[in-house]
Each structure stands twice: as C-alpha cells, then as structure tokens.
Amino acid sequence: MCVSGSTFFGGPYEQGQEWRFWRPYLVVDLYGNVNALAKLIDDKAVRTAGLRAFLEKDYPPQSLPSVEEAEELVAAHRKVIERGPAEDR
C-alpha cells in the first residue's frame, strides 16, 4: 500500500528531520514494514523526482492514507489472508 510520507516523518522540518529525509511516497508491506517506494525500485534510470512527477498526477500525496492508517488496513488484510478461504464460509 502506498502512503503519504509526510505523516510518517511529521513533515519535512518537524521532529528534527531534515528535508532530504522526507519521502512523499512510502510503501507499507503485508507485515507492516515501511519503505520509501523509490528505494525499492532497483533501476538506476528511475529517479525519485521522476517517480514523484509520475505518481502525483493520479495519486497526490494528500489523497493517500497516513502511515498509521495504512498499517491498520494492511493488518486487517493480513488477518483475512491468514484466515484462509475455508474459514470464510
């Protein structure tokens, strides 16, 4: 799940974070691990600025859930997956 990083870091200048550590697009995986999307792409041709420009058209950071909201959604999804199809009946 892609989320807005501004809530993860509290904004670029809050909580002692420098601006270069602010990431607008983060990914929360199935186990709740949070990573910057740009860091997960193993292609040197893909740059953070280009990725941001591409995603901002359809997924502006303001429209994405916060990290906390995404973690809750992912945890609920993981429970459904772990429960399995037999228990859905």
Helices and strands as residue ranges (DSSP letters): E 2-4, G 14-16, G 19-21, E 25-28, E 34-36, H 37-40, H 48-58, G 61-63, H 67-83, G 86-88
